[in-house]
Amino acid sequence: MILVTGGTGLVGSHLLFHLLRQGASVKAIHRKNSNIQRVKEVFSFYEENPAALFRQIQWIEADINDIPALELAFEDVTSVYHCAAFISFDPNDFNSLQKINKRGTENIVNLSIARKIRKLCYVSSIGALGKSATGQMINEESEWNDAFSNVYASSKHFAEMEVWRGAQEGLSMVIVNPGVILGPGYWKSGSGLLFQSVARGMRYYFPGGTGFISVGDVVKIMVQLMDSPIKNERFIAVAENLSFKSILEKISHGFNRPAPKIRLKFWQLEFFWRIDWVLKLFISGKRKLTKQGLRSLRYPQVYDNLKVQEALNMEYEPIKACVDYACVKYMEAHSSS
Ligand SMILES: NC(=O)c1ccc[n+]([C@@H]2O[C@H](COP(=O)([O-])OP(=O)(O)OC[C@H]3O[C@@H](n4cnc5c(N)ncnc54)[C@H](OP(=O)(O)O)[C@@H]3O)[C@@H](O)[C@H]2O)c1
Protein backbone atom coordinates (compact mmCIF):
# COMPACT_ATOMS: atom_id res chain seq x y z
CA MET A 1 0.00 0.00 0.00
CA ILE A 2 1.29 3.46 -0.98
CA LEU A 3 0.75 6.51 1.23
CA VAL A 4 0.56 9.97 -0.37
CA THR A 5 0.72 13.19 1.68
CA GLY A 6 -0.44 16.43 0.06
CA GLY A 7 -2.81 14.46 -2.18
CA THR A 8 -5.21 17.40 -2.44
CA GLY A 9 -2.51 19.66 -3.95
CA LEU A 10 -1.27 20.15 -7.53
CA VAL A 11 1.48 17.52 -7.37
CA GLY A 12 -0.33 15.10 -5.05
CA SER A 13 -3.53 14.98 -7.13
CA HIS A 14 -1.59 14.29 -10.34
CA LEU A 15 0.48 11.67 -8.51
CA LEU A 16 -2.68 9.96 -7.21
CA PHE A 17 -4.03 9.83 -10.76
CA HIS A 18 -0.80 8.34 -12.11
CA LEU A 19 -0.57 5.70 -9.35
CA LEU A 20 -4.24 4.67 -9.65
CA ARG A 21 -3.93 4.39 -13.44
CA GLN A 22 -1.02 2.01 -12.80
CA GLY A 23 -3.36 -0.11 -10.63
CA ALA A 24 -1.66 0.70 -7.29
CA SER A 25 -3.45 0.58 -3.92
CA VAL A 26 -3.30 4.09 -2.55
CA LYS A 27 -4.03 5.84 0.72
CA ALA A 28 -4.00 9.63 0.91
CA ILE A 29 -4.10 11.87 3.93
CA HIS A 30 -6.16 15.05 4.03
CA ARG A 31 -6.84 17.71 6.61
CA LYS A 32 -10.25 18.38 8.18
CA ASN A 33 -10.96 21.27 5.81
CA SER A 34 -9.19 19.95 2.70
CA ASN A 35 -11.20 20.07 -0.50
CA ILE A 36 -10.84 16.48 -1.70
CA GLN A 37 -13.31 17.09 -4.54
CA ARG A 38 -10.56 19.08 -6.29
CA VAL A 39 -8.77 15.77 -6.81
CA LYS A 40 -11.75 14.45 -8.77
CA GLU A 41 -11.72 17.64 -10.86
CA VAL A 42 -8.07 17.02 -11.72
CA PHE A 43 -8.88 13.41 -12.65
CA SER A 44 -11.60 14.72 -14.98
CA PHE A 45 -8.93 16.48 -17.10
CA TYR A 46 -7.49 13.11 -18.09
CA GLU A 47 -10.20 10.49 -17.50
CA GLU A 48 -13.75 9.94 -18.76
CA ASN A 49 -14.92 8.35 -15.53
CA PRO A 50 -13.05 10.28 -12.82
CA ALA A 51 -15.43 9.23 -10.03
CA ALA A 52 -14.61 5.53 -10.41
CA LEU A 53 -10.90 6.18 -10.05
CA PHE A 54 -11.44 8.66 -7.22
CA ARG A 55 -13.44 6.05 -5.23
CA GLN A 56 -10.38 3.80 -5.15
CA ILE A 57 -8.48 6.23 -2.89
CA GLN A 58 -8.54 5.38 0.79
CA TRP A 59 -8.76 8.82 2.44
CA ILE A 60 -7.48 9.23 6.00
CA GLU A 61 -7.84 12.45 7.97
CA ALA A 62 -4.40 13.39 9.29
CA ASP A 63 -2.37 16.54 9.62
CA ILE A 64 1.38 15.93 9.22
CA ASN A 65 1.85 17.53 12.64
CA ASP A 66 -0.63 15.12 14.28
CA ILE A 67 1.45 12.07 15.18
CA PRO A 68 -1.37 9.79 16.50
CA ALA A 69 -3.39 10.38 13.30
CA LEU A 70 -0.28 9.76 11.19
CA GLU A 71 0.38 6.49 13.04
CA LEU A 72 -3.05 5.26 11.91
CA ALA A 73 -2.39 6.47 8.36
CA PHE A 74 0.88 4.50 8.23
CA GLU A 75 -0.84 1.15 8.91
CA ASP A 76 -0.11 -1.39 6.11
CA VAL A 77 1.93 1.19 4.22
CA THR A 78 5.05 0.06 2.32
CA SER A 79 6.06 3.22 0.38
CA VAL A 80 5.50 6.89 1.02
CA TYR A 81 5.35 9.91 -1.29
CA HIS A 82 5.62 13.04 0.85
CA CYS A 83 4.22 15.99 -1.15
CA ALA A 84 2.50 17.96 1.64
CA ALA A 85 3.93 21.37 2.35
CA PHE A 86 2.98 24.93 3.13
CA ILE A 87 4.02 27.32 0.34
CA SER A 88 4.38 30.94 1.39
CA PHE A 89 7.08 33.55 0.89
CA ASP A 90 5.69 35.85 3.58
CA PRO A 91 8.28 36.28 6.38
CA ASN A 92 5.35 36.44 8.84
CA ASP A 93 4.69 32.75 8.05
CA PHE A 94 8.15 31.68 9.31
CA ASN A 95 6.80 29.67 12.27
CA SER A 96 4.08 27.88 10.25
CA LEU A 97 6.62 27.05 7.52
CA GLN A 98 9.01 25.54 10.05
CA LYS A 99 6.19 23.65 11.74
CA ILE A 100 4.64 22.15 8.60
CA ASN A 101 7.63 21.79 6.29
CA LYS A 102 10.44 20.97 8.70
CA ARG A 103 8.72 19.34 11.68
CA GLY A 104 6.01 17.72 9.53
CA THR A 105 8.73 16.12 7.39
CA GLU A 106 10.56 15.05 10.55
CA ASN A 107 7.35 13.21 11.60
CA ILE A 108 7.04 11.49 8.21
CA VAL A 109 10.71 10.45 8.32
CA ASN A 110 10.46 9.13 11.90
CA LEU A 111 7.37 7.05 11.12
CA SER A 112 8.93 5.78 7.88
CA ILE A 113 11.92 4.53 9.88
CA ALA A 114 9.79 3.06 12.68
CA ARG A 115 7.50 1.25 10.20
CA LYS A 116 10.43 0.04 8.06
CA ILE A 117 9.02 1.67 4.93
CA ARG A 118 10.60 0.30 1.71
CA LYS A 119 11.29 3.79 0.32
CA LEU A 120 10.29 7.41 0.85
CA CYS A 121 10.07 9.99 -1.94
CA TYR A 122 10.31 13.55 -0.68
CA VAL A 123 9.26 16.47 -2.89
CA SER A 124 11.70 19.21 -2.05
CA SER A 125 12.31 22.28 -4.25
CA ILE A 126 15.05 24.02 -6.21
CA GLY A 127 14.73 26.61 -3.42
CA ALA A 128 16.41 24.09 -1.09
CA LEU A 129 19.52 24.07 -3.31
CA GLY A 130 20.41 27.66 -2.51
CA LYS A 131 20.93 30.40 -5.06
CA SER A 132 23.85 31.43 -7.22
CA ALA A 133 24.95 35.05 -6.95
CA THR A 134 26.98 34.82 -10.15
CA GLY A 135 24.61 33.10 -12.59
CA GLN A 136 26.64 29.89 -12.29
CA MET A 137 24.65 26.73 -13.07
CA ILE A 138 23.27 25.03 -9.94
CA ASN A 139 23.41 21.25 -9.62
CA GLU A 140 22.66 18.62 -6.98
CA GLU A 141 26.09 19.15 -5.39
CA SER A 142 25.72 22.92 -5.03
CA GLU A 143 26.22 24.02 -1.48
CA TRP A 144 23.26 25.52 0.38
CA ASN A 145 23.64 29.19 1.27
CA ASP A 146 20.97 31.36 2.78
CA ALA A 147 22.35 34.65 1.44
CA PHE A 148 19.51 35.13 -1.07
CA SER A 149 17.11 32.71 0.52
CA ASN A 150 13.53 33.23 1.65
CA VAL A 151 11.49 31.71 4.48
CA TYR A 152 9.98 29.01 2.23
CA ALA A 153 13.30 27.91 0.72
CA SER A 154 14.93 27.71 4.11
CA SER A 155 12.05 25.59 5.50
CA LYS A 156 12.43 23.20 2.52
CA HIS A 157 16.21 23.06 3.09
CA PHE A 158 15.74 22.09 6.74
CA ALA A 159 13.02 19.59 5.77
CA GLU A 160 15.49 18.00 3.33
CA MET A 161 18.02 17.78 6.17
CA GLU A 162 15.48 15.63 8.04
CA VAL A 163 15.24 13.28 5.06
CA TRP A 164 19.04 13.05 4.83
CA ARG A 165 19.12 12.35 8.58
CA GLY A 166 16.61 9.54 7.95
CA ALA A 167 18.97 8.07 5.33
CA GLN A 168 21.73 8.04 7.96
CA GLU A 169 19.37 6.09 10.22
CA GLY A 170 18.71 3.42 7.59
CA LEU A 171 15.80 4.84 5.59
CA SER A 172 15.85 4.39 1.80
CA MET A 173 14.80 7.65 0.21
CA VAL A 174 14.91 9.77 -2.92
CA ILE A 175 14.56 13.53 -3.04
CA VAL A 176 13.19 15.42 -6.04
CA ASN A 177 13.96 19.15 -6.35
CA PRO A 178 11.46 20.57 -8.86
CA GLY A 179 11.57 24.02 -10.38
CA VAL A 180 8.33 25.98 -10.74
CA ILE A 181 5.70 23.31 -11.41
CA LEU A 182 3.19 24.11 -14.15
CA GLY A 183 -0.13 22.34 -14.48
CA PRO A 184 -3.88 22.82 -14.52
CA GLY A 185 -6.44 23.07 -11.75
CA TYR A 186 -4.90 25.18 -8.97
CA TRP A 187 -5.38 28.71 -10.27
CA LYS A 188 -5.38 30.57 -6.95
CA SER A 189 -2.02 29.34 -5.69
CA GLY A 190 1.55 28.63 -6.81
CA SER A 191 2.17 28.80 -10.55
CA GLY A 192 -1.62 28.93 -11.09
CA LEU A 193 -1.38 32.60 -10.14
CA LEU A 194 0.85 33.20 -13.18
CA PHE A 195 -1.96 31.93 -15.43
CA GLN A 196 -4.57 33.93 -13.54
CA SER A 197 -2.52 37.14 -13.71
CA VAL A 198 -1.89 36.85 -17.45
CA ALA A 199 -5.53 35.93 -18.15
CA ARG A 200 -6.61 39.08 -16.30
CA GLY A 201 -4.12 41.23 -18.20
CA MET A 202 -0.52 41.92 -17.24
CA ARG A 203 1.59 44.81 -18.57
CA TYR A 204 4.76 44.34 -16.55
CA TYR A 205 7.23 41.51 -16.22
CA PHE A 206 9.91 40.79 -13.64
CA PRO A 207 13.59 40.57 -14.52
CA GLY A 208 15.39 37.29 -13.81
CA GLY A 209 14.38 33.72 -14.46
CA THR A 210 14.31 30.21 -13.06
CA GLY A 211 13.66 26.53 -13.85
CA PHE A 212 10.22 25.23 -14.93
CA ILE A 213 8.71 21.76 -15.33
CA SER A 214 5.28 20.28 -16.01
CA VAL A 215 3.47 18.54 -13.16
CA GLY A 216 3.25 15.40 -15.34
CA ASP A 217 7.05 15.24 -15.59
CA VAL A 218 7.50 15.76 -11.83
CA VAL A 219 5.18 12.81 -11.17
CA LYS A 220 6.94 10.66 -13.79
CA ILE A 221 10.31 11.36 -12.17
CA MET A 222 9.01 10.58 -8.68
CA VAL A 223 7.43 7.27 -9.67
CA GLN A 224 10.37 6.12 -11.80
CA LEU A 225 12.85 6.93 -9.01
CA MET A 226 10.70 5.03 -6.50
CA ASP A 227 10.48 2.03 -8.83
CA SER A 228 14.25 2.04 -9.47
CA PRO A 229 17.03 0.70 -7.25
CA ILE A 230 18.31 4.28 -6.84
CA LYS A 231 18.35 5.46 -3.24
CA ASN A 232 19.67 8.21 -1.00
CA GLU A 233 20.18 10.71 -3.78
CA ARG A 234 18.56 13.94 -4.85
CA PHE A 235 17.55 14.98 -8.34
CA ILE A 236 16.84 18.38 -9.85
CA ALA A 237 13.58 18.28 -11.84
CA VAL A 238 13.71 21.17 -14.33
CA ALA A 239 12.70 20.82 -17.96
CA GLU A 240 13.71 24.31 -19.12
CA ASN A 241 15.48 27.33 -17.64
CA LEU A 242 13.47 30.36 -18.75
CA SER A 243 13.36 34.07 -18.08
CA PHE A 244 10.13 35.35 -16.51
CA LYS A 245 9.65 37.35 -19.71
CA SER A 246 9.74 34.14 -21.75
CA ILE A 247 7.31 32.16 -19.54
CA LEU A 248 4.86 35.09 -19.51
CA GLU A 249 5.09 35.30 -23.31
CA LYS A 250 4.28 31.58 -23.57
CA ILE A 251 1.27 31.93 -21.26
CA SER A 252 0.09 35.06 -23.12
CA HIS A 253 0.35 33.13 -26.38
CA GLY A 254 -1.74 30.30 -24.84
CA PHE A 255 -4.46 32.85 -24.00
CA ASN A 256 -4.04 34.69 -27.30
CA ARG A 257 -3.37 37.91 -25.41
CA PRO A 258 -0.58 40.47 -25.80
CA ALA A 259 2.46 39.62 -23.69
CA PRO A 260 3.59 42.00 -20.94
CA LYS A 261 6.02 44.48 -22.54
CA ILE A 262 7.38 46.59 -19.68
CA ARG A 263 10.32 45.24 -17.70
CA LEU A 264 10.21 46.28 -14.04
CA LYS A 265 13.40 48.08 -13.03
CA PHE A 266 15.34 47.21 -9.90
CA TRP A 267 14.74 50.63 -8.30
CA GLN A 268 10.99 50.07 -8.83
CA LEU A 269 11.20 46.65 -7.17
CA GLU A 270 13.10 48.14 -4.21
CA PHE A 271 10.33 50.71 -3.88
CA PHE A 272 7.52 48.13 -4.17
CA TRP A 273 8.70 45.77 -1.42
CA ARG A 274 8.99 48.70 0.98
CA ILE A 275 5.45 49.87 0.14
CA ASP A 276 4.19 46.30 0.58
CA TRP A 277 5.93 46.10 4.00
CA VAL A 278 4.35 49.37 5.17
CA LEU A 279 0.89 48.44 3.86
CA LYS A 280 0.93 45.17 5.74
CA LEU A 281 1.40 47.10 9.02
CA PHE A 282 -2.13 48.42 8.54
CA ILE A 283 -3.88 45.86 6.36
CA SER A 284 -4.19 42.15 7.11
CA GLY A 285 -3.33 39.56 4.47
CA LYS A 286 -0.20 37.99 3.06
CA ARG A 287 2.82 39.95 1.90
CA LYS A 288 3.20 39.47 -1.84
CA LEU A 289 6.47 41.30 -2.37
CA THR A 290 9.37 40.65 -0.06
CA LYS A 291 12.89 42.05 0.02
CA GLN A 292 14.47 38.60 -0.38
CA GLY A 293 12.08 37.57 -3.16
CA LEU A 294 12.64 40.68 -5.22
CA ARG A 295 16.42 40.91 -4.65
CA SER A 296 16.79 37.30 -5.80
CA LEU A 297 15.46 38.42 -9.21
CA ARG A 298 18.78 40.18 -9.86
CA TYR A 299 20.39 36.82 -10.50
CA PRO A 300 18.64 34.55 -13.04
CA GLN A 301 18.93 31.03 -11.62
CA VAL A 302 19.96 28.25 -13.99
CA TYR A 303 19.63 24.57 -13.07
CA ASP A 304 21.46 21.55 -14.44
CA ASN A 305 18.92 18.81 -15.28
CA LEU A 306 21.37 16.22 -16.59
CA LYS A 307 21.46 13.90 -13.56
CA VAL A 308 17.83 12.79 -13.73
CA GLN A 309 17.91 12.76 -17.53
CA GLU A 310 20.76 10.26 -17.47
CA ALA A 311 19.43 8.20 -14.55
CA LEU A 312 15.95 7.72 -16.04
CA ASN A 313 16.50 8.34 -19.74
CA MET A 314 14.05 11.16 -19.23
CA GLU A 315 12.52 13.15 -22.06
CA TYR A 316 10.83 16.28 -20.84
CA GLU A 317 7.48 17.60 -22.01
CA PRO A 318 8.19 20.99 -23.69
CA ILE A 319 7.06 23.85 -21.45
CA LYS A 320 5.17 25.37 -24.39
CA ALA A 321 2.97 22.25 -24.67
CA CYS A 322 2.30 22.12 -20.95
CA VAL A 323 1.46 25.87 -20.84
CA ASP A 324 -0.90 25.57 -23.83
CA TYR A 325 -2.76 22.68 -22.15
CA ALA A 326 -3.07 24.57 -18.84
CA CYS A 327 -4.37 27.66 -20.69
CA VAL A 328 -7.09 25.57 -22.37
CA LYS A 329 -8.13 24.13 -18.97
CA TYR A 330 -8.10 27.62 -17.43
CA MET A 331 -10.37 28.97 -20.18
CA GLU A 332 -12.74 25.98 -19.83
CA ALA A 333 -12.94 26.47 -16.06
CA HIS A 334 -13.63 30.20 -16.40
CA SER A 335 -16.01 30.14 -19.35
CA SER A 336 -18.76 28.63 -17.18
CA SER A 337 -18.27 31.03 -14.23
N1 LIG B 1 4.09 24.27 -6.95
C1 LIG B 1 5.35 24.49 -7.24
O1 LIG B 1 5.68 25.28 -8.17
C2 LIG B 1 6.44 23.76 -6.48
C3 LIG B 1 7.77 23.90 -6.91
C4 LIG B 1 8.77 23.17 -6.27
C5 LIG B 1 8.46 22.34 -5.20
N2 LIG B 1 7.16 22.24 -4.78
C6 LIG B 1 6.87 21.30 -3.69
O2 LIG B 1 6.01 20.32 -4.22
C7 LIG B 1 5.16 19.83 -3.17
C8 LIG B 1 3.72 19.89 -3.64
O3 LIG B 1 3.42 21.24 -4.00
P1 LIG B 1 2.01 21.63 -4.62
O4 LIG B 1 2.27 22.65 -5.67
O5 LIG B 1 1.24 20.42 -4.94
O6 LIG B 1 1.39 22.39 -3.36
P2 LIG B 1 -0.15 22.69 -3.05
O7 LIG B 1 -0.98 22.60 -4.28
O8 LIG B 1 -0.15 23.96 -2.26
O9 LIG B 1 -0.55 21.49 -2.08
C9 LIG B 1 -0.03 21.39 -0.80
C10 LIG B 1 -0.58 20.14 -0.17
O10 LIG B 1 -0.05 20.00 1.16
C11 LIG B 1 -1.13 19.77 2.05
N3 LIG B 1 -0.79 20.25 3.39
C12 LIG B 1 -0.36 21.48 3.74
N4 LIG B 1 -0.17 21.53 5.07
C13 LIG B 1 -0.47 20.31 5.57
C14 LIG B 1 -0.47 19.74 6.86
N5 LIG B 1 -0.12 20.45 7.94
N6 LIG B 1 -0.84 18.45 7.01
C15 LIG B 1 -1.21 17.72 5.92
N7 LIG B 1 -1.24 18.19 4.67
C16 LIG B 1 -0.88 19.48 4.49
C17 LIG B 1 -2.29 20.55 1.44
O11 LIG B 1 -3.50 20.10 1.99
P3 LIG B 1 -4.84 21.03 2.02
O12 LIG B 1 -5.60 20.65 0.80
O13 LIG B 1 -5.52 20.66 3.27
O14 LIG B 1 -4.39 22.47 1.99
C18 LIG B 1 -2.12 20.15 -0.02
O15 LIG B 1 -2.60 18.86 -0.24
C19 LIG B 1 5.45 20.70 -1.96
O16 LIG B 1 6.34 19.99 -1.13
C20 LIG B 1 6.13 21.92 -2.52
O17 LIG B 1 7.01 22.49 -1.57
C21 LIG B 1 6.14 22.91 -5.41
The ligand as an ORCA input file, in Angstrom:
! r2SCAN-3c Opt
* xyz 0 1
  N       4.087     24.270     -6.948
  C       5.353     24.487     -7.242
  O       5.683     25.278     -8.166
  C       6.437     23.755     -6.480
  C       7.768     23.901     -6.914
  C       8.772     23.169     -6.270
  C       8.455     22.344     -5.201
  N       7.159     22.238     -4.782
  C       6.870     21.303     -3.688
  O       6.008     20.320     -4.221
  C       5.158     19.833     -3.170
  C       3.715     19.888     -3.643
  O       3.421     21.238     -3.997
  P       2.011     21.635     -4.619
  O       2.267     22.654     -5.665
  O       1.239     20.419     -4.937
  O       1.386     22.391     -3.363
  P      -0.149     22.689     -3.051
  O      -0.977     22.597     -4.282
  O      -0.151     23.962     -2.263
  O      -0.547     21.490     -2.085
  C      -0.032     21.386     -0.799
  C      -0.584     20.141     -0.171
  O      -0.049     20.001      1.155
  C      -1.134     19.770      2.046
  N      -0.790     20.254      3.390
  C      -0.364     21.478      3.739
  N      -0.172     21.527      5.071
  C      -0.471     20.310      5.567
  C      -0.475     19.745      6.857
  N      -0.121     20.452      7.937
  N      -0.844     18.452      7.008
  C      -1.212     17.716      5.924
  N      -1.239     18.191      4.670
  C      -0.876     19.484      4.493
  C      -2.291     20.553      1.438
  O      -3.502     20.100      1.993
  P      -4.838     21.034      2.019
  O      -5.601     20.649      0.796
  O      -5.517     20.662      3.272
  O      -4.388     22.467      1.993
  C      -2.119     20.154     -0.019
  O      -2.600     18.858     -0.238
  C       5.446     20.695     -1.958
  O       6.341     19.994     -1.135
  C       6.130     21.923     -2.523
  O       7.014     22.487     -1.569
  C       6.135     22.913     -5.415
*
